[in-house]
Amino acid sequence: MQEPGSSIPVKCWACCRKSEAPIYHGMAVSIIKCWYCGALIEDIQLEGKTGGGGGDRINNYMSDITNNSDGNSSLPVLNQRTKHHQTLGYAMVAFVFFLVTIVAGGGICIALPDAVSFTPLSPALPFLQIIAGILYLFILSTYISIIASHPGPVRLVGLEARTAGEAIGQGALNDWRWCKLCRQGKPPTAHHCRRCAICVQDLDHHCLFTANSCIGAGNMKPFLRFLYLVLLGCIFAFTAAAVMGWRNRVLIVKHTLATWHRPLLFNSLLLHALTFVWRWVLTTPLQLAGWALSFTLSFSTGVGVALLLHRQIKLKYRKSTVLGELQRRRQELQAAMAGEGRTGLGAPGGEFGQDAVHNRDVCKDKSM
């Protein structure tokens, strides 16, 4: 039960208006909602001060916004991307460029000429190669646009007006939170990525292959366009490689049987089987080696991209994100644990369960 008349004064980190945080069972609620602007005030302490997002953060917060001339305070203040993180991002960019070039080069220069030679499409070979080359350039340009775009800048709508000396409108920052790492406010749809050290609007996931950066509202469209183009390129390369393999099936089967029936290495059947692919590639003609590489990479890459694209389309249809789905499943798991009577820290019915459930209830208080 709430003790009659027991509350502590707190100040909103956004509009600086005062509210009262009720005290339950000798403890202040951990989060309340500003009665005026709607921002969430968290980490409330009984001493009358607030932690991250409280009154002691207001001056630092406003100085962060003032120091950024473009009005975008999503740049990291307390944490930054490490050199290891950036180096890994550059390495993954080089890997993606190498993989796309190998698949495209194998399809354009090896599989496609062999597939259409001595067929009615033979006169159109240069035209098909030009189309494949244009698709390759589109894939690379789209990939560059992903890594060159901000994953999702957080727009400080109401706070920009306050910096300019204007008042924040009532309800302008509804459910906004304070980011302790960036020292800035963020809307409810934004999340902080500790690897990128920024808050991202509509954060979907952190992608290792896009320069080890995030995918959010700012680069989601080029990311989906990149997946579509890569899938189309893989289908193109795989089709050409499949036709080439069918036309050379006799040669491929003969070489495969000859490689297998060679003397055992160290009289070990297991070692002979494990090194079969390596020996097949080393002893095969250059044209068949290029075919095998193009066929394998286009198939494996196409399957992986198709599965990823299917997931992203499904999430877009649900108007959700990967991070949002993970949070939803987590809430469902906690609800299921509560229904089964299982208790634990942070779960309803646990040691701090009732307080956690109560503290999550955002209360709207009156101005002092």
SVG drawing of the C-alpha trace seen along z (x, -y; Angstrom):
<svg xmlns="http://www.w3.org/2000/svg" viewBox="-3 -32 54 80">
<polyline fill="none" stroke="black" stroke-width="0.4" points="0.0,0.0 1.0,-3.6 1.8,-5.5 -0.5,-8.5 1.1,-11.7 4.5,-10.1 6.3,-11.2 9.5,-12.8 9.9,-15.7 11.6,-15.0 12.4,-17.2 11.9,-16.2 15.1,-16.0 13.3,-17.4 11.0,-20.2 12.4,-20.8 8.9,-20.7 8.5,-19.1 6.5,-16.1 6.0,-13.8 7.1,-10.2 5.0,-8.1 6.6,-5.9 5.4,-2.3 6.6,-0.1 9.4,-2.5 10.7,-2.5 10.1,-5.1 8.8,-3.9 11.7,-3.4 9.9,-5.3 7.3,-7.9 5.9,-9.9 6.2,-13.7 2.7,-15.1 3.4,-17.8 5.7,-16.6 5.2,-12.9 8.9,-12.0 9.8,-9.1 11.9,-9.8 13.8,-6.8 16.1,-5.6 14.4,-7.7 16.1,-7.6 14.7,-8.5 17.2,-11.2 15.2,-13.4 17.7,-13.0 17.4,-11.0 20.0,-8.9 20.4,-8.7 17.7,-10.8 17.1,-12.9 17.7,-16.5 21.5,-16.0 21.8,-15.2 19.9,-18.2 22.9,-20.5 25.1,-17.9 22.2,-17.0 21.6,-20.5 25.3,-21.1 25.5,-18.0 22.7,-19.4 24.2,-22.9 27.7,-21.6 26.2,-19.9 25.6,-22.6 23.5,-20.4 21.0,-19.7 21.7,-16.0 23.0,-14.7 23.0,-11.1 26.8,-11.2 28.4,-9.2 29.5,-11.2 30.4,-8.7 31.3,-5.7 32.9,-5.4 33.5,-2.7 36.7,-0.9 39.5,-0.5 38.9,3.3 35.2,2.7 36.2,0.4 38.9,2.8 36.5,5.7 34.0,3.6 36.5,2.8 37.4,6.5 33.8,7.5 33.4,4.8 36.4,6.3 34.9,9.8 31.5,8.8 33.2,7.1 35.3,10.3 32.4,12.6 30.1,10.6 33.0,10.3 33.8,14.0 30.1,15.0 29.6,12.4 32.9,13.0 32.4,16.8 28.9,16.3 29.8,13.7 33.2,15.0 32.9,18.8 29.4,20.2 27.4,17.9 29.6,18.3 29.7,22.0 26.0,22.2 24.8,20.3 27.5,21.4 26.2,23.4 22.6,22.5 20.1,20.1 21.2,17.6 24.8,17.6 24.5,14.3 23.0,12.6 26.0,13.5 27.5,10.0 24.1,8.5 23.6,11.0 27.1,10.2 26.3,6.5 23.1,7.1 25.0,9.2 27.7,6.5 25.1,3.8 23.4,6.0 26.9,6.4 27.4,2.6 23.9,2.1 24.7,4.5 27.9,2.8 26.4,-0.7 23.5,0.4 25.9,1.9 27.9,-1.3 24.8,-3.3 24.0,-1.0 27.4,-1.5 27.5,-5.2 24.0,-6.0 23.3,-6.7 21.4,-3.7 18.7,-5.9 19.4,-9.4 17.3,-10.3 15.4,-13.5 15.1,-15.7 11.9,-17.3 10.8,-19.0 14.3,-19.5 15.5,-21.4 12.7,-23.9 13.8,-24.2 17.5,-24.8 16.2,-27.7 14.5,-29.2 11.0,-27.9 8.9,-25.9 8.3,-22.2 4.6,-21.5 2.5,-19.4 2.9,-15.7 5.6,-16.5 8.0,-13.9 5.5,-11.2 7.3,-8.0 10.7,-9.4 13.6,-8.0 17.0,-9.2 20.0,-7.3 22.8,-7.2 25.5,-6.3 24.7,-9.0 23.5,-11.5 20.5,-12.4 16.8,-11.7 15.4,-9.1 11.9,-8.2 10.3,-4.9 11.0,-3.4 14.8,-4.1 17.3,-1.8 21.0,-2.2 23.5,0.1 26.5,0.6 28.7,1.8 28.0,-1.3 27.8,-3.6 24.8,-5.4 21.0,-5.5 19.3,-4.2 15.7,-5.0 13.7,-1.8 16.8,0.4 16.3,3.8 19.6,5.6 23.4,5.1 24.8,6.5 28.3,7.8 28.4,7.7 27.4,4.1 30.7,2.7 29.8,4.0 27.1,1.4 23.4,1.3 20.3,1.6 17.6,-0.8 15.2,-3.4 17.9,-5.2 19.3,-2.3 16.5,0.3 15.3,-0.5 18.8,-0.2 19.3,3.0 16.2,4.6 17.1,3.5 20.5,5.0 19.0,8.3 16.7,8.3 19.5,7.6 21.9,10.2 19.2,12.8 18.5,11.9 22.3,12.1 22.6,15.5 19.7,16.9 21.3,15.6 24.7,17.1 23.2,20.4 21.1,20.9 24.1,20.3 26.3,22.7 23.5,25.3 23.2,25.3 27.0,25.4 27.2,28.4 24.5,30.2 26.3,29.7 29.6,31.0 28.0,33.7 30.0,36.5 33.3,34.8 32.3,33.9 31.3,37.5 34.4,39.0 36.7,36.6 34.8,37.2 35.1,41.0 38.8,40.7 39.5,38.6 37.7,41.0 39.3,44.1 42.9,42.8 45.1,44.6 44.2,43.9 46.1,41.3 48.1,43.0 45.7,46.0 43.0,44.1 39.5,44.0 38.4,41.2 41.4,39.0 40.7,39.9 37.0,38.8 37.9,35.6 40.4,34.5 38.2,35.5 36.9,31.9 40.4,30.4 41.9,33.1 39.0,32.7 39.6,28.9 43.4,29.2 43.3,31.8 40.4,30.5 40.7,28.3 40.5,24.6 37.1,24.3 35.5,27.0 37.1,25.4 35.5,22.1 32.2,23.8 32.4,25.6 33.2,22.3 30.4,20.3 27.9,23.1 28.6,23.6 28.9,19.9 25.8,18.8 23.7,21.6 24.8,21.1 24.7,17.3 21.3,17.4 19.8,19.7 21.1,17.6 20.0,14.3 16.5,15.8 16.0,16.8 17.1,13.4 14.9,11.6 11.9,13.8 12.4,12.9 12.7,9.2 9.6,9.1 7.6,10.9 8.7,8.5 7.9,5.5 4.4,6.9 4.0,7.1 5.4,3.6 8.0,5.0 11.8,5.5 14.1,8.2 14.8,6.5 11.0,6.0 10.3,9.7 13.0,10.6 11.5,8.3 8.0,9.7 9.2,13.3 10.9,12.4 7.7,10.9 5.7,13.9 8.3,16.1 8.0,14.1 4.2,14.3 4.4,18.0 6.7,18.4 4.3,16.3 1.4,18.5 3.2,21.6 4.0,20.2 7.7,20.1 9.4,17.3 12.7,15.5 14.4,12.2 12.5,9.7 9.7,12.2 6.2,11.6 5.8,13.4 9.5,13.5 11.6,12.0 11.2,8.5 8.4,9.5 5.6,7.5 7.7,4.4 8.9,4.9 5.4,5.2 4.3,2.2 7.3,0.1 6.7,0.7 3.3,-1.0 3.9,-4.5 2.1,-6.9 1.1,-10.4 1.6,-12.9 0.5,-16.4 2.8,-19.4 4.1,-20.8"/>
</svg>
